[in-house]
Amino acid sequence: MILLLGRSTRALLNKPPGDSQWGCSATGNRERFHAGFKLFGAGLRGSPEVGSPQFDGNPQGMRILTRLQGRTKEERRQYGMDLTYSQILTALKYPRGPLDAPNWKKAGLFESERSKVESAWTKLGFQVQQRFPLAYPVEAADDISYCIGDMEDGIDQGVFTPKQFFDGIEPWTEKKNPSPDLAQLRETARASRSEVAKPSDEIAHPSDDARDKDCFATFKTEFTGAMIKEAVRHYGNGGAEDIRNGTRPELLANSDANDLLGNLKDTAGRFLYPADKLQRPFVAGLKVTRGILDEYSRFLTLPREQFALVRKAWKSADRRAVSEAQLETLLPLLDALPSHYLDVYDSMQDHPPSAPDWGAENWEWFCRAHLVVDYLSGMTDDFATGRTNLFREPGLSSLLIVQSHPRLLVDRTVACHGGELIFTYSRYEVAPPGFQAAAPRSAALRVRACDVTPNWLDDRLAELGPTEELAWHSSVECKGAGFHIPMIDFISRPARTVLRGLDRIVAAEIGLDGQFVFFETGRSFHGYLPDLIPEHAWPKYLGRLLLLN
C-alpha cells in the first residue's frame, strides 16, 4: 500500500489558526488507486497540546490492533485483538505519539491508544519512545518489500524502463570501496545494466522490452534474497546494545544495503510518484475523500449535546427529538456508520484518558473525529467512490428517496461485496389485479455482476413484449453460496419517519450494514438495501417484515 496525501478538515471546518492539529491516514488498494490518502487533520478545540498533522497508517494500524478489531464491545474497550505486549510493541514501528518529542520521524500511535501502549511499555520495562527490538526487522521488511515493489510497479506500468532503473542505481553499483556483503548483487546489477544497453540485434531475445524485463526480474530475485540475508546478519540474535535499548535509528543504518534502499527511494521519487499514471488516481482519491468529508464534517461542527441527540436516535425508533432540533438530515449519515465503530466511540468517550487537561468537551470531540476517521479509513476504493456518488444524488443523503432506476442498487451491492456476484431476474406478463400470481413468467435467468451495464439493461428491456415487465430477484449467488438482497414492496408510500426507522428495526437487527434506498417510480414504491442476507437468515428477515407490517 502507498500513502495518499489529502487535505485537512481545517479548511472544511474553518477552524482558527490557533487550534492544534491531529490527523491520520488510510491505505488504498495498490492495484486500483495505487495510493492512499491522509484522511484529515482537525483541531482539538481549546486544547493546550499541539499535535503533529503528519499522521499516517501506522497509528491507525495500532488503533485497529488494540481497539477496532475486538469481537465484542467489551473487547474493543479493553484490548482489541487481545495481542500480547510483545506483539503490540513489535507492530509499533515508531514508538511515539503526536504529543511526544519528535525523536522518530513520525507518530506510531494516537493519543486514544496511548494508555494501551504505555501498559505494554511498563510491563516489559521499556521507556516512552524506546523501540522494541523486534520492531527493527519489521521495519526492514517493509522497506525491502515496498522499495522493490515500487520499482516493479513502475516498470510494469511503463512509467520508467529497466534501463532507467539500472541507471538510477548506478551510484550504488559503482560505489568506491563497497562492502563485500552485497558483491554478487552488485555484479548482477552491473551485468544487467550492460545487457539492457545493448541493441536488440546483438542478442537472441525477441525484443528489447522482454529482454530488459528479464534482466530486472533476475535482479529483483537476487535483491530479495540478498537483502533478507543482510537484515538477518544485522539483527543477529537481537543482542546488540543499540537494538536492545532501541537507540539504533533503523536496522540497516549506515550499511551498504541501506544505501541501495536509498537509491531505490530516490528513483521512485524521480520517476514514479510524479508520473501522470499516479497523479490521476491521486487527484481522484482527493475528490472522493473530500466528497465524504464534506458530508461527515457536519458531525464535527455540532456541539456535544446535539451530537449526543443524533447518536441516541441511532438506537431508537423515536426520532422526534432530532426532528424538532432540525437535525434529521444527519440521520442517514449516522445510520451508514457500522455499529462497532459507534461502540468504539461510546467506549472511548465513556473512558477518558488519564491526562486531566484534555477536558470532557475536547475528549468527546476527539472521539467523534476518530469515528469519522475509522469509517473513512476502513473503506475500500470502490465503496468510497460509491459513497461519494451517493452523496451527489439530489436528495438522497437527506430524504433516502430517489427516482433513479434500481440498477444503482447493483452497483452499490457490487461495491460492498465484490464483482463475483451472480444476480437473477425474470420476465413476466402484467396481469389484472388479483391474477398476477397466475400470470406467465419465465424461468429465473442469471447474469454476472460485471455484465450488468446500462447497455445490457437497455437490451433486456428492448426484448420485452408490450405486456411484459422485467423482475429483479432477491436471490444472489456468491462463490457458490446463496444470498438475498433485502427488498420491500410497499402497498403505499409510508411516512418518512417509518422509512427512517427501517434501518434500525430491520437492517440492524439482522446484522446488515448501510441503509435502505427507496425508489419511487410513480406507480410503485420499493425499498432496497445494498447488502446481502445469507440464505439461512432470509426467513428471519421476511418474518420481521410481517411483524413490522
N, C-alpha and C positions, 0 to 999 in steps of 0.2 A: 504494500500500500504506500502511496505517496501522499504527503500532506497537501491539502489545498488551502491557500490563504484566503480569508474572506474579510468582510467589513465588520466593524464593531457596531454594537447597538447604541453606542454613544450618539451616532448620527440619527438612529431611529428614535431614540428616546429624548433627544435634545438635552442631554444632561450637561450641567455646568462643568466647566473645565476643572474645577476644584475637586470633583469627585474622584475617588480612586478607581482602579480598573481591575477586572479579572477576566478570565475567558478560558476557552478550551478548544479542542478541535476534533473533528470527526475524520474517519477514514473512508475513502470512496473505493469503489471497485476498480482495481488496477486495469482490467481489460476494457472497462467502459469509459469512465470519465478520466482514468489514468491520473487522477489526482483527488485530493480531498479538500475540505475547506475548514479554515478556522471558523468556528461557529459564531462566536461573538465575544466582545469584551463589554462589560457593563459595570456601572458604578455601584459600589456599596455606599448607599446614600448616608452621608454624615459619619461614615466610619473613619476613625483616625488612622487606620492602617492603609498603606499604599501597596497594592499588589502589582505584579507584572502582567502586562497584557500578552506576553509571549507564551501562551499555553498551547498544548497540542494533545495528540492522542495518548501520550504517556500518562498524564494524570487521569484522563478519562478511563484508560485501561485499568489503573489502580482502583478507580471507583467501581468499575464493573466487577473486578475480582472480589472486592471487600464489601460490596453493598448490593449492586443491582442484580447479581445473579443468584441471590438466595432463592430457595424454593418457596418459602412462605414469608409472610410479612415479618414474623419474629426473626427469621434467619437473616432477612435483609437488614433489619435493625441492628442485629448483633454482629454478624460476621460474613455475610455474603456467601461465597463458595466454601467457607469453612476450611481455608488453607492453613497450613502450619505457619509459624512465624518465619521460619527459614524460607518457605516458598514465597511468602509475601515480600520479603526483603530481596529475594532473588529477582523478582519481577520489577523491583524498584530501580530502574536504571539511573535515575537522577535523584539522590536522596535529599531532596529539599522541597519545601513548599513555596508558594508565591510570596510569602512574607518573610522568608529567610534571606540571609545574605547570599548573593549570587556566586557562591563558591563553585557551583556546577552550572553548565551553560543554560539550563532551563529547569523549570519545575517538574517534578515527577509525581506530585500528589496535590490534591486540592485541600483547602482548609477543612472541608467537610469530612475528609478521611484522615485528618492528622491524628486524631486520638487512636485510631486503629493501627496506624504505622508506628506511632510512639510506643504503643504497647509492645509491639514486636521489638523495637529498639531496646526498650527497658528489659524485657525478659531475656534477651540474648546478650545484654551488656554492651550495646552499641550506643554511640553518641549521635545526636542530631547531625545530619549531613555526612555521617560515616557510611561509606558504601559497603554493602555486604560482599564478601569475596566472590560468591557465585554469580553476582551481577556482572562481573567482568567478562566471563565467556559469553553471557547472553548478549551484551553489547557488541562484542566482537563478531558473534554470529550474525547479528543484524547488519553490521557494516559489510561483512564479506558477502552475504547473500544479496543485499539490496544494491550494492555498488555494481556487482557484475550483472545483476538482473536489469538495472537501468541501461547498461551498455547493450545487453541483448535486445531489450525493447527498442532502443534507438535504432539499431541495425535492422531489426525485423520490420519496423515501420518506415524504413527508408529515410530517417531523419539524418543519419550520417552513415558513412560507409566503413567497412572493416579497415580500409586503408587510413581513413581519418582517425579511426580508433587507435591503430598501431602507431600512427604519427603522434597522437596525443600522449601516449605513454612513453614516447622516446626519451624524455628527461629521466625517467626511471630506468629504462632499458640501458641507456648509455651512461649511467651514473658512475663517477670515478670512485674507485676503491669500494665497491659494493660488498655487502655481506655475502659470504658463500652459501648461506642457508637457502637462498632462492636462485641459485646459479642455474639450475635446469629450467626453471620457469623463464628466467631472463633470456636464456638461449633460445627457447621456443618462441618468445616474443620477437627476437631478432630475426629468426628464420622466417617467421610468418610475415613480418614487415617486408622482408626481402621478396617473399613469394608474391604478395599482393601487388608489389610494384612492377612485376613482370608483365609484358604484353601477353595477351591470351594465346597467340600463335606459338609461343615458346614452350607451352605445356600441353598436357593431354586433357585437361579439364574442358568440358563443353562450353563453358562461358566464364567470363571474369567473375560474375556475381556468385555462381555456385562455388568456384574455387575460393573466393575471398571469404565466403561464409564458412566453408570448411576449415579454413585457417583460424577463423575466430572460434569455431566450435572446439577445435583442438586446444587452443589457448584456454578457453573457458574451463574445459575439463581439467586441465593441469592446474589452473589457477585455484579451483575449488579445493582439490586435494592438498596442494602445497600450502594454501592459507590456513586450512584446518590444522595441518601439522604444525604450522608456526604458532597458531593460537594455543595448541596443546603444549608446545615447548615453552612458551612464555608463561603459561599458567602453572605448569608443573603440578605440584601437589597443593598449590594454593598457600604455600608456607612463606612466600617472600614477604618481608616486613611491610612493604608499601601496599601489598594486596591485603594482608591481614588487617592492617589499620585503615584501609580504604583511602589512602592518600595518592595512589597512582592515578593519573588523570584518565587513562584508558589502558586496556590490557596490552595493546601493541605499541604503546607510546615509545617514540624515539627508536623505531625499528625500520628496517628495510621494507617490511610488509606494510607498515603504516604509511610510508612514503608512496607505495604503489596505490593504496586506497585513496590517498590524497590526489594522486594523478587521475584516478577514475572519477572522483568527485569534480575535479576541475573540468574534465572532458564533458561530464553531464551538464555542468553549469554553462559551458561554452556552446554546446551543440543542442542538447536535449531540451532543457527547460524553456529556452526562448523560442523553440520551434512552433510554427503555426499549428501543427497537429496536436500540440499540448495546450497552446493558448486558447484555442477554440473551446474545447471542453472545459477549460479553466473558467472562461467567461460564462459558459452555460451553467457551470456549478455555482458561480456567484449569483446568477439570476435566480436559480432555483432556491438558494439559501435565502436571498433577500425576500423572495416571494413568501416563504414560510415565516420568516422573522417579521415581515410586515404585519402578518396576522397575529402571531403569538406574542409579539412585543406589547400587544394591547393588555395582556395579563400583567406585564411588568410595570405598567403605569397606574394600576389600580391601588388605592390604599389597602392596607392589610385587611380591614374589616369587609370591604367589598369583595376581595378575592375569596375570603372565607365564606361569604354568602354564595358565591358561584360554586366554590368547591363543595359545599354542603348539598347543593342541588344535584350534583352528580349521583349522590347516593339516595335521592328521594324522588318520588313521583310528584311531589308537591313543589312546583317551581314558581308559585305565585310571588314569593318574596323577591325573586330575581326579576320577574317581570315588572313588579312595582318599582324596583330600583333601576329599570330600563337597561338591564344588563343581559337580557335574554339572547342577544345576538352573539354573546360569548359562549353560550352553552354548546353549540356544535363543535367549537374548538376544544372545549374541555372534554366532551364526550368522545372525541377521537383519541384522547390520550389513553394508553394502556393502563389498566388498573394497577399493575405492580409498580409503575412509575409514580402514580399517585400515592400508593402505600409508602414508597420511599420518601416522598415529600412529607407525608404525615409524620412518619417516624423521625425524620430529621428535625422538623420544627418542634416536635414534642420533646426532643432530647438535645437541647442547645449545647454548644461546645463549652469546655471548661473556662475559656477566656471570658471574663465578665464584661470586658469592654466592647464586645460585639454589640450588645443591646438586642432586645427582643425584636424590635422592628427591623433592624438591619439583618438579623439572622433569618427571619422569616422570608424577607425579600431575596436573600442569598439562596435559600432553599427553593423558592419559586423560580428563580433564574435557572438553577440546576435542573428543575423539572423540564423546562423548555429545552435545555441543552441535551438532557438524556434522551428526550424524544427525537430531536433532530439528529443527534449523533448515531442513534440506532437505526436510522433509515437506510435502506438500500437506495441506490441511484434511481431505479425505476419508481420505487414508492415515493421518493421525494419529488420526483418530477410529476407523478400523479397527483400528489397533494397540491403542488403549485397550480396545476391545471384546474384542480377542483376549486381553488380559491378564485380563479379568474372567471368562473362561470357566474354570470349575474344572478345574485340572489341565493346561490346555493349555500354559501357559508353561513347565512343568517336565516334562511327560510327552509332549507333542505328540500325544496321543491323545484324541479326543472321541467322543461318541456322538450328537452333533447331526446333522441332515440335511446332506448335502454341498452344499445350496443356499448355505450360508455361503461356499463357495468362489467362487460367482458374485459375491457382494457384495465379496469381497476382490480378485478379479480386476478388477472394475469400478473399485474404489478406486485400483488401481495404474495402470490403462490407460485410464480414461475411459468414458463411457456410450455411446459409438458402436459398441460391440461387438455382433455378432450371433452368438448361440450356436446349436448344433444338437443335436437329440435325436431319438429314435425310440421306437416301441412294438414289443415283440416277445413272442412266445409262449414261455413257460417250457417247456423240453423235458427229457426224462430225460438224465442224464449221458452225454456222448459224442454226443448228437444235437442239441446246441444250435445248431451252425453251420448245420444244415439247416432249423431251425425258421422259421416265417413271421415276417417283420419288415417294418415299414412303411418307406417311403422316409424319408430324413433330413428332418426338419422344422426350420424356422428360427424363432427368437424373438429380438426385440430385448432388449438388456440391461435397458432401462427397464421392460419388461413382465414380467420375472421377479420376481414378488412371491409372498408366501405364498398369496394368493388364487388367483393363476394356477396355482401348483403344485397346490393342492387341486382345482381344476377339472380339470386334466390327469389326476390320479390317479383322480378320480371317473369319468372316461371309460374307464378300463381295464376289460377283461373279467376274469372270475375267474381266468384263467390267464395274464394279461398283466402285463408289467412295463414300466417307463419306463427308457430308457437315455440317459444324458447323454454326448454325444460329445466327443471332444477337439477337433474342428475348430471354429475360431472365425474370423469374418471381421471385419476392422477397416479401414474406409475402402477396401474393395475388395481388400485383401491377405489372404492366408491365413496362419493361425497355428494352433498346437495348445496345449491345456492339458496340462502334464506330468501323466500319470496312471500309477498302478501298481496292478495287481490281484494280490494275494498269494494263493498257494495256502493258506498258513497264516500265523499271526501270527509274525513274526520276533522275535528278541531285541531289546531296546531299544538295545543298542549298535549293532546293524546299522541300525536305523531312524535313529539319530542320525548315522550315517556317510553316509546317503544325500545329505544336503545338500552335503557336501564332495565326495563321489565322483561324484555325478551332476549336481546343480544347479550347483555352482561350475565344474565342467569345461565345461558347456555355456554358461556365462556368464549364469546366471539369478540373480536376487536373491530373498531370502526363504528360507523353509524349508518342507519338506513338512508337511502336516497330514494326520493319519491318522484315518479314520473306521471305527469298529467297530460293525457292526450286529447282531452275534450270529451271523449266518450267513456274513458275509464281512468281509474286511479290505482297505481300499483306501487308497492314498496319493495326494494331490493337491498341487500347488504353485501358488499364486495368481499365476503369471506366464505369459507366452506365449512359445512357441518358434516362430520363423519356419518356414515350410513347408520351406525348403531344409535346415534343421538337424534336422528331425524324424527322418529315418533315422539320424542320428548318435545321437540320444537313445535310440531303440529298440535300436540296436546296443550301446550302453553298458549297457542293462538286461540284454541277453542275456549279455554278458561278466560282469556282476555276478552273474547267476544261477549 
